[in-house]
Amino acid sequence: MKKRIIAVHLLNDRSGSPLILRQALDVLQRHHEVILYTATPSGDGFLNDIPFVQQRKLFYRHNNNKYATLFYYLLSQFLLFWRLVFTLRSSDTVYVNTLLPFGAALAGFVRRTKIVYHVQEVSLKPVALKSFLSAIADRTAHTVLFVSHYVAGHYDFCRAEKKVVYNCLPDSFIRRAQYVRRVNLNLPFTVTMLCSLKAYKGVYHFINIARRLKSLRFVLVLNASQKDVDHFKRFVDVPDNCVVHPAQKNTVPFYEEAHVVCNLSKPDGWVETFGMTLLEAMHCGRPVICPNVGGVLEVVQSGVEGYAINSSDESRIVSVLRELSTDITRYVTMSQAAADRADAFSRQQFEKGIEDAFMNESQKMQKMNTWNRFFPESGNRSSCVSA
């Protein structure tokens, strides 16, 4: 009989954290019975329709009033706690994606289940909330997975086993990306950014840069509804050379049209802990522009696959885009380097890290005994996964 994994993610949309969770659940459902609790207010997200994963609705609402949102969030965790505390089995493993679903961790702690956290964020605000959630994770988690060494360095969890498991992309995306790696240099030079509709994601910097480079084409794909995009365009003077799109299920065509892909997150408001859109772009052979702090620097080597620049330095970004749009030799070299670098973040490495984290103790002991039989001198080495 398969052991159960109870996975919990607060908000299912088309952002990075549910995408990462989907990759993990694709791996875990092979050897476990997986039940997923999540809220999907928009009706669409990366966690929809995962084969062999049972879906359970989680109550959660977002509100423009931050105090109302906080109330709904706390209420969702209260309801989640009582729902799980009566249904969990001691043999279950609770999989908490991001720090936010603390109700699941508390329920697992009460029922004495194994608890695995997948920590992907450092820019949680207010600070009091981050401290509260970190304290619960520290007290309850048996294993904590981090998406980068940068994230791991921001938390001092004393009790849990800690592992760094770099993200990967679905095989389906990588296969499609192979077909668009050859850049069409005859198209208008296009600069693309995919992000949430948040000021701290650098959307206004992107618009400003588009205004200063009238000869280039800019494409902004927002993780937002068409209604929200229309509202944004009514209140922002979007230049004629910039096209704004709502959330997309298939992003490959946007990477295919792009020549450079940007992530302009503002470090004082949001530090990128990995950068999934950057990895997607690099798999498609597109050079990138990214922040100069955070986990993205473990993915992008500035000056090789792209450039690491603070988003507030718009003049520097404008200069780099002018250079890449006119120096074809430089551009093609960076394009090939981006594709080569993306291949280093393999599916196999990710799967191994996830599977190791959810092994039970007897499986770990069996694996260690097999390893020691062939390499007896390494028996005391750490099994921490790093990439």
VEXRO-545880 format. One record per residue (C-alpha): x, y, z; residue in one letter. Coordinates in steps of 0.05 Angstrom, whole numbers, padded with zeros to 5 digits. Each point is the difference from the previous one (the first is absolute). Last residue first. Layout:
// residues N
+--------+--------+--------+---+
:      u :      v :      w : r :
+--------+--------+--------+---+
:      X :      Y :      Z : A :
...
+--------+--------+--------+---+
// end
This chain:
// residues 387
+--------+--------+--------+---+
:      u :      v :      w : r :
+--------+--------+--------+---+
:  00471 :  00431 : -00144 : A :
: -00003 : -00020 :  00072 : S :
: -00033 : -00059 :  00034 : V :
:  00020 : -00012 :  00072 : C :
:  00019 : -00073 :  00011 : S :
:  00057 :  00018 :  00047 : S :
:  00060 : -00045 :  00002 : R :
:  00010 : -00050 :  00055 : N :
: -00002 : -00063 : -00043 : G :
:  00050 :  00027 : -00051 : S :
:  00057 : -00049 :  00016 : E :
: -00046 : -00060 : -00011 : P :
: -00013 :  00017 : -00074 : F :
: -00032 : -00063 : -00031 : F :
: -00033 : -00028 :  00062 : R :
: -00008 :  00070 :  00029 : N :
: -00045 :  00019 : -00058 : W :
: -00044 : -00061 :  00008 : T :
: -00004 :  00012 :  00075 : N :
: -00019 :  00073 : -00012 : M :
: -00056 : -00019 : -00048 : K :
: -00027 : -00052 :  00049 : Q :
:  00003 :  00051 :  00057 : M :
: -00035 :  00052 : -00042 : K :
: -00054 : -00049 : -00019 : Q :
: -00010 : -00019 :  00074 : S :
: -00003 :  00073 :  00019 : E :
: -00054 :  00018 : -00050 : N :
:  00019 :  00033 : -00065 : M :
: -00034 :  00065 : -00014 : F :
:  00061 :  00045 : -00003 : A :
:  00040 : -00050 : -00041 : D :
: -00055 : -00002 : -00053 : E :
:  00000 :  00076 : -00007 : I :
:  00076 :  00006 : -00006 : G :
:  00004 : -00057 : -00050 : K :
: -00056 :  00029 : -00042 : E :
:  00034 :  00068 : -00003 : F :
:  00067 : -00030 : -00023 : Q :
: -00034 : -00042 : -00053 : Q :
: -00040 :  00060 : -00027 : R :
:  00064 :  00037 : -00014 : S :
:  00021 :  00070 :  00016 : F :
:  00066 : -00004 : -00040 : A :
: -00039 :  00003 : -00065 : D :
: -00017 :  00073 :  00015 : A :
:  00074 :  00019 : -00003 : R :
:  00008 : -00027 : -00070 : D :
: -00061 :  00037 : -00025 : A :
:  00023 :  00065 :  00031 : A :
:  00071 : -00008 : -00028 : A :
: -00029 : -00010 : -00070 : Q :
: -00040 :  00064 :  00005 : S :
:  00058 :  00038 :  00029 : M :
:  00044 : -00017 : -00059 : T :
: -00056 :  00018 : -00049 : V :
: -00008 :  00068 :  00033 : Y :
:  00073 :  00018 :  00000 : R :
:  00006 : -00017 : -00074 : T :
: -00064 :  00038 : -00016 : I :
:  00024 :  00065 :  00033 : D :
: -00058 :  00048 : -00015 : T :
: -00058 : -00026 :  00043 : S :
:  00047 : -00026 :  00054 : L :
:  00034 :  00068 :  00008 : E :
: -00064 :  00040 :  00000 : R :
: -00028 : -00048 :  00053 : L :
:  00062 :  00009 :  00043 : V :
: -00003 :  00076 : -00004 : S :
: -00075 :  00002 :  00018 : V :
:  00015 : -00046 :  00059 : I :
:  00056 :  00046 :  00024 : R :
: -00046 :  00061 : -00007 : S :
: -00055 : -00035 :  00039 : E :
:  00043 : -00010 :  00061 : D :
: -00060 : -00009 :  00046 : S :
: -00005 : -00073 : -00024 : S :
:  00067 : -00017 :  00030 : N :
:  00040 : -00035 : -00054 : I :
:  00022 : -00072 : -00009 : A :
:  00013 : -00010 : -00075 : Y :
: -00009 : -00057 : -00048 : G :
:  00025 : -00071 : -00011 : E :
:  00074 :  00020 :  00008 : V :
:  00007 :  00072 :  00023 : G :
: -00036 : -00014 :  00066 : S :
: -00002 : -00075 :  00015 : Q :
: -00073 : -00018 :  00006 : V :
: -00028 : -00059 :  00041 : V :
:  00035 :  00007 :  00067 : E :
: -00004 :  00076 : -00009 : L :
: -00076 : -00008 : -00004 : V :
:  00002 : -00022 :  00073 : G :
:  00003 :  00072 :  00023 : G :
:  00035 :  00064 : -00020 : V :
:  00020 :  00033 : -00066 : N :
: -00071 : -00004 : -00029 : P :
: -00009 : -00032 : -00068 : C :
:  00010 :  00014 : -00074 : I :
: -00004 : -00062 : -00043 : V :
:  00030 : -00030 : -00063 : P :
: -00049 : -00045 : -00038 : R :
:  00017 : -00071 : -00020 : G :
: -00070 : -00029 :  00012 : C :
:  00027 : -00036 :  00062 : H :
:  00027 :  00068 :  00020 : M :
: -00069 :  00031 : -00003 : A :
: -00031 : -00055 :  00043 : E :
:  00057 :  00007 :  00050 : L :
: -00012 :  00075 :  00003 : L :
: -00075 : -00011 :  00009 : T :
:  00015 : -00046 :  00059 : M :
:  00042 :  00050 :  00037 : G :
:  00035 : -00029 :  00062 : F :
: -00010 :  00038 :  00065 : T :
: -00019 :  00067 : -00031 : E :
:  00003 :  00055 :  00053 : V :
: -00064 :  00041 :  00003 : W :
: -00010 :  00070 :  00026 : G :
:  00070 :  00029 :  00011 : D :
:  00028 : -00047 : -00053 : P :
: -00047 :  00029 : -00054 : K :
: -00018 : -00056 : -00048 : S :
:  00022 :  00016 : -00071 : L :
: -00001 : -00070 : -00031 : N :
:  00013 :  00009 : -00074 : C :
:  00000 : -00044 : -00062 : V :
:  00041 :  00018 : -00061 : V :
: -00013 : -00019 : -00073 : H :
: -00073 : -00017 :  00009 : A :
: -00047 : -00028 : -00053 : E :
:  00014 : -00073 :  00020 : E :
: -00003 :  00018 :  00074 : Y :
: -00071 :  00027 : -00011 : F :
: -00019 : -00062 : -00040 : P :
:  00025 : -00044 :  00058 : V :
: -00046 :  00033 :  00051 : T :
: -00059 : -00048 : -00006 : N :
: -00052 :  00008 :  00054 : K :
:  00004 :  00076 : -00003 : Q :
: -00015 :  00054 :  00051 : A :
: -00021 :  00067 : -00029 : P :
:  00038 :  00035 : -00057 : H :
:  00032 :  00070 : -00006 : V :
:  00031 :  00024 : -00065 : V :
:  00054 :  00054 :  00000 : C :
:  00022 :  00040 : -00061 : N :
: -00060 :  00047 :  00005 : D :
:  00019 :  00023 :  00070 : P :
: -00041 : -00021 :  00061 : V :
: -00021 :  00062 :  00038 : D :
: -00026 : -00035 :  00062 : V :
: -00069 :  00010 :  00031 : F :
: -00043 : -00029 : -00056 : R :
:  00053 : -00053 : -00016 : K :
: -00002 : -00028 :  00071 : F :
: -00076 : -00004 :  00000 : H :
:  00002 : -00038 : -00066 : D :
:  00051 : -00048 :  00029 : V :
: -00043 : -00011 :  00061 : D :
: -00060 : -00016 : -00043 : K :
:  00042 : -00046 : -00045 : Q :
:  00019 : -00039 :  00062 : S :
:  00069 :  00002 :  00031 : A :
:  00067 : -00034 : -00002 : N :
:  00025 :  00054 : -00048 : L :
:  00033 : -00010 : -00067 : V :
:  00037 :  00064 : -00021 : L :
:  00027 :  00003 : -00071 : V :
:  00047 :  00054 : -00024 : F :
:  00021 :  00016 : -00072 : R :
:  00063 :  00041 : -00013 : L :
:  00009 :  00065 : -00038 : S :
: -00037 :  00040 :  00052 : K :
:  00052 : -00016 :  00053 : L :
: -00010 :  00052 :  00054 : R :
: -00075 : -00011 :  00007 : R :
:  00012 : -00076 :  00005 : A :
:  00048 :  00013 :  00057 : I :
: -00053 :  00038 :  00037 : N :
: -00051 : -00056 : -00010 : I :
:  00049 : -00052 :  00026 : F :
:  00017 :  00043 :  00060 : H :
: -00075 :  00006 :  00014 : Y :
: -00008 : -00076 : -00002 : V :
:  00058 : -00010 :  00048 : G :
: -00026 : -00059 :  00040 : K :
: -00006 :  00045 :  00061 : Y :
: -00056 :  00038 : -00035 : A :
: -00041 : -00064 : -00004 : K :
: -00038 : -00029 : -00059 : L :
:  00036 : -00066 :  00003 : S :
:  00055 : -00015 : -00050 : C :
:  00019 : -00017 : -00071 : L :
:  00048 :  00048 : -00035 : M :
:  00017 :  00005 : -00073 : T :
:  00049 :  00042 : -00042 : V :
: -00009 : -00008 : -00075 : T :
:  00048 :  00018 : -00057 : F :
: -00047 :  00005 : -00060 : P :
:  00002 : -00068 : -00035 : L :
:  00056 : -00016 : -00050 : N :
:  00046 : -00026 :  00055 : L :
: -00045 : -00061 :  00009 : N :
:  00034 : -00036 :  00058 : V :
:  00012 : -00075 : -00004 : R :
: -00019 : -00025 :  00069 : R :
: -00073 : -00005 : -00020 : V :
: -00005 : -00075 : -00013 : Y :
:  00039 : -00021 :  00062 : Q :
: -00048 :  00041 :  00043 : A :
: -00057 : -00046 : -00018 : R :
:  00037 : -00060 :  00028 : R :
:  00020 :  00040 :  00062 : I :
: -00072 :  00020 :  00013 : F :
: -00026 : -00072 : -00004 : S :
:  00057 : -00024 :  00043 : D :
: -00025 :  00046 :  00054 : P :
:  00050 :  00051 :  00027 : L :
:  00052 : -00007 :  00055 : C :
:  00011 :  00031 :  00068 : N :
:  00063 : -00008 :  00041 : Y :
: -00004 : -00044 :  00061 : V :
:  00037 :  00026 :  00061 : V :
: -00010 : -00045 :  00060 : K :
: -00009 :  00011 :  00075 : K :
: -00016 : -00053 :  00053 : E :
: -00041 :  00035 :  00052 : A :
:  00014 :  00020 :  00072 : R :
:  00040 :  00065 : -00002 : C :
: -00033 :  00039 : -00057 : F :
:  00042 :  00062 : -00010 : D :
: -00030 :  00031 : -00062 : Y :
:  00027 :  00051 : -00049 : H :
:  00060 : -00042 : -00022 : G :
: -00047 : -00054 : -00027 : A :
: -00032 :  00051 : -00046 : V :
:  00067 :  00019 : -00031 : Y :
:  00020 : -00073 : -00004 : H :
: -00059 : -00009 : -00047 : S :
: -00069 : -00033 : -00004 : V :
:  00002 : -00021 :  00073 : F :
: -00028 : -00066 :  00026 : L :
: -00014 : -00007 :  00074 : V :
: -00005 : -00068 :  00034 : T :
: -00029 : -00019 :  00068 : H :
: -00040 :  00065 :  00006 : A :
: -00041 :  00018 :  00062 : T :
:  00039 :  00049 :  00044 : R :
:  00042 :  00033 : -00054 : D :
: -00060 :  00005 : -00046 : A :
: -00042 :  00032 :  00055 : I :
:  00055 :  00049 :  00016 : A :
:  00009 :  00019 : -00073 : S :
: -00075 :  00014 : -00006 : L :
:  00001 :  00047 :  00060 : F :
:  00064 :  00035 : -00022 : S :
: -00028 :  00010 : -00070 : K :
: -00065 :  00027 :  00029 : L :
:  00037 :  00049 :  00045 : A :
:  00043 :  00023 : -00059 : V :
: -00063 :  00023 : -00037 : P :
:  00015 : -00023 : -00052 : K :
:  00032 : -00062 : -00031 : L :
:  00058 :  00014 : -00046 : S :
:  00040 : -00064 :  00013 : V :
: -00040 : -00051 : -00040 : E :
:  00007 : -00070 : -00028 : Q :
: -00003 : -00045 :  00061 : V :
: -00024 : -00071 : -00013 : H :
: -00019 : -00027 :  00069 : Y :
: -00005 : -00074 :  00016 : V :
: -00039 : -00024 :  00061 : I :
:  00000 : -00072 :  00025 : K :
: -00064 : -00013 :  00040 : T :
: -00008 :  00008 :  00074 : R :
: -00075 :  00015 : -00002 : R :
:  00010 :  00066 :  00037 : V :
:  00061 :  00017 : -00042 : F :
: -00037 : -00017 : -00064 : G :
: -00056 :  00046 :  00020 : A :
:  00049 :  00056 :  00016 : L :
:  00035 : -00010 : -00067 : A :
: -00066 :  00002 : -00038 : A :
: -00021 :  00064 :  00035 : G :
:  00067 :  00031 : -00019 : F :
: -00019 :  00004 : -00074 : P :
:  00043 :  00063 : -00013 : L :
:  00071 : -00025 :  00006 : L :
:  00004 : -00024 : -00072 : T :
: -00027 : -00069 : -00020 : N :
: -00017 : -00041 :  00062 : V :
:  00004 : -00075 : -00013 : Y :
: -00032 : -00040 :  00057 : V :
:  00023 : -00072 :  00002 : T :
: -00051 : -00052 :  00022 : D :
:  00013 : -00060 :  00045 : S :
: -00029 :  00035 :  00061 : S :
: -00065 :  00008 : -00039 : R :
: -00030 :  00068 : -00016 : L :
: -00076 :  00008 : -00004 : T :
: -00021 :  00033 :  00065 : F :
:  00059 :  00047 :  00007 : V :
: -00004 :  00015 : -00074 : L :
: -00068 :  00035 : -00001 : R :
:  00014 :  00035 :  00066 : W :
:  00066 :  00028 : -00025 : F :
: -00028 :  00019 : -00068 : L :
: -00057 :  00040 :  00031 : L :
:  00048 :  00040 :  00044 : F :
:  00048 :  00008 : -00059 : Q :
: -00055 :  00028 : -00045 : S :
: -00023 :  00047 :  00055 : L :
:  00070 :  00027 :  00008 : L :
:  00004 :  00014 : -00075 : Y :
: -00070 :  00029 : -00004 : Y :
:  00016 :  00048 :  00057 : F :
:  00067 :  00019 : -00032 : L :
: -00035 :  00014 : -00066 : T :
: -00051 :  00044 :  00036 : A :
:  00056 :  00038 :  00032 : Y :
:  00035 :  00009 : -00066 : K :
: -00062 :  00030 : -00033 : N :
:  00004 : -00019 : -00074 : N :
: -00027 : -00068 :  00020 : N :
:  00025 : -00071 : -00012 : H :
: -00043 : -00058 :  00022 : R :
:  00018 : -00068 :  00028 : Y :
: -00037 : -00065 :  00015 : F :
:  00038 : -00062 : -00022 : L :
: -00032 : -00047 : -00050 : K :
:  00024 : -00072 : -00001 : R :
:  00032 : -00032 : -00062 : Q :
:  00023 : -00072 : -00006 : Q :
:  00064 : -00009 : -00039 : V :
:  00004 : -00058 : -00051 : F :
:  00009 :  00048 : -00059 : P :
:  00005 :  00074 :  00020 : I :
: -00063 :  00035 : -00023 : D :
:  00011 :  00071 :  00025 : N :
:  00063 :  00015 :  00040 : L :
:  00030 :  00047 : -00052 : F :
: -00060 :  00047 :  00007 : G :
: -00069 :  00017 : -00026 : D :
: -00067 :  00008 :  00035 : G :
:  00018 :  00072 :  00020 : S :
: -00012 : -00014 :  00074 : P :
:  00042 : -00064 : -00001 : T :
:  00009 : -00020 :  00073 : A :
:  00044 : -00060 :  00018 : T :
: -00001 : -00067 :  00036 : Y :
:  00034 : -00057 : -00037 : L :
: -00007 : -00074 :  00016 : I :
:  00056 : -00046 : -00025 : V :
:  00002 : -00076 :  00006 : E :
:  00073 : -00015 : -00005 : H :
:  00050 : -00036 : -00046 : H :
: -00011 :  00032 : -00067 : R :
: -00040 :  00058 :  00029 : Q :
:  00064 :  00029 :  00029 : L :
:  00033 :  00019 : -00066 : V :
: -00058 :  00037 : -00032 : D :
: -00013 :  00030 :  00069 : L :
:  00069 :  00032 :  00000 : A :
: -00009 :  00030 : -00070 : Q :
: -00068 :  00027 :  00021 : R :
:  00031 :  00031 :  00062 : L :
:  00050 :  00038 : -00042 : I :
: -00056 :  00027 : -00044 : L :
: -00040 :  00018 :  00062 : P :
:  00059 :  00042 :  00025 : S :
:  00017 :  00034 : -00065 : G :
: -00065 :  00036 : -00017 : S :
: -00057 : -00024 : -00043 : R :
: -00052 : -00005 :  00056 : D :
: -00017 : -00047 :  00057 : N :
:  00000 :  00038 :  00066 : L :
:  00015 : -00032 :  00068 : L :
:  00037 : -00064 : -00016 : H :
: -00009 : -00064 :  00040 : V :
:  00023 : -00070 : -00015 : A :
: -00025 : -00059 :  00041 : I :
:  00045 : -00059 : -00019 : I :
: -00029 : -00068 :  00012 : R :
:  00039 : -00066 :  00004 : K :
: -00015 : -00050 : -00055 : K :
: -00028 : -00068 :  00020 : M :
+--------+--------+--------+---+
// end
